[in-house]
Amino acid sequence: VRAHRFAYELLVAPIACDMVVDHVVCGQRLCVNPAHMEIVTLGENTARGSRAAAKRRTHCKRGHALTAENARIEKSNKGTTARRCLVCQRARY
């Protein structure tokens, strides 16, 4: 049993075997503060994850729209993909 799951069950309530702990407040998997946790399904936890959040982004960190015309999809050597802002890339060169 992982420490955050143990802490939640010890201090709050038992967790059903088909549920997982989502660190909704801090986002830190190593956190054991039950006030930072919510019990959710695996599907919901995955949907809330960083990759899902990156897919939902509509603008880059400098505020440019990530449209089909202004974004390029790049593949990494690990098999993951990321959208890159073309305006920002042009400004770098």
C-alpha positions in Angstrom: 0.0 0.0 0.0 1.4 3.4 -0.9 1.8 6.0 1.8 -0.8 8.5 0.5 -3.4 5.7 0.3 -2.5 4.5 3.8 -2.8 8.0 5.2 -6.2 8.6 3.7 -7.6 5.3 4.9 -6.1 5.8 8.4 -7.3 9.4 8.8 -10.5 9.7 6.7 -12.2 6.6 5.4 -11.6 3.3 3.7 -11.0 3.4 -0.1 -12.9 0.9 -2.4 -10.5 -1.4 -4.3 -11.6 0.1 -7.7 -10.9 3.7 -6.7 -7.7 5.7 -6.7 -6.3 8.7 -4.8 -6.1 12.0 -6.8 -4.0 14.8 -5.4 -6.3 17.6 -6.5 -4.9 20.4 -4.4 -1.1 20.0 -4.7 -0.7 17.5 -7.6 2.2 15.9 -5.8 2.1 12.1 -5.8 4.4 12.0 -2.7 2.0 14.1 -0.6 0.3 12.3 2.3 -2.0 15.1 3.4 -5.6 13.8 3.2 -6.9 17.3 2.8 -5.1 17.4 -0.6 -6.7 14.2 -1.8 -9.9 13.1 -3.5 -11.0 9.5 -4.2 -12.0 9.0 -7.8 -12.1 6.4 -10.5 -9.0 5.6 -12.5 -10.6 7.0 -15.6 -11.3 10.3 -13.9 -7.8 10.5 -12.4 -6.3 9.9 -15.9 -8.5 12.6 -17.5 -7.3 15.1 -14.9 -3.7 14.3 -15.5 -1.0 16.5 -17.0 -1.2 15.0 -20.5 -4.9 15.5 -20.6 -4.4 19.1 -19.5 -1.9 19.7 -22.2 -4.3 18.4 -24.8 -7.0 20.8 -23.5 -4.7 23.9 -23.7 -5.8 26.4 -26.3 -2.8 28.8 -26.0 0.9 28.5 -25.5 2.6 30.0 -22.4 3.2 33.3 -24.2 -0.5 33.6 -25.1 -0.5 32.6 -28.8 -3.4 30.5 -29.9 -2.6 26.8 -30.6 -4.6 26.5 -33.8 -4.0 24.1 -36.6 -2.2 26.9 -38.5 -0.1 27.9 -35.6 0.9 24.6 -33.9 3.1 21.8 -35.0 2.9 18.3 -33.4 6.3 16.9 -32.6 7.1 13.4 -31.6 9.8 12.7 -29.0 12.1 9.7 -29.0 10.0 8.3 -26.1 7.0 8.1 -28.4 5.1 11.0 -26.8 3.8 14.0 -28.8 3.6 17.7 -28.0 2.2 20.7 -29.7 4.7 23.5 -30.4 3.8 27.1 -31.0 5.1 28.2 -34.4 5.1 31.9 -33.5 7.4 31.2 -30.5 9.6 28.9 -32.5 10.1 31.5 -35.2 11.0 34.1 -32.6 13.8 31.9 -31.2 15.6 31.8 -34.6 
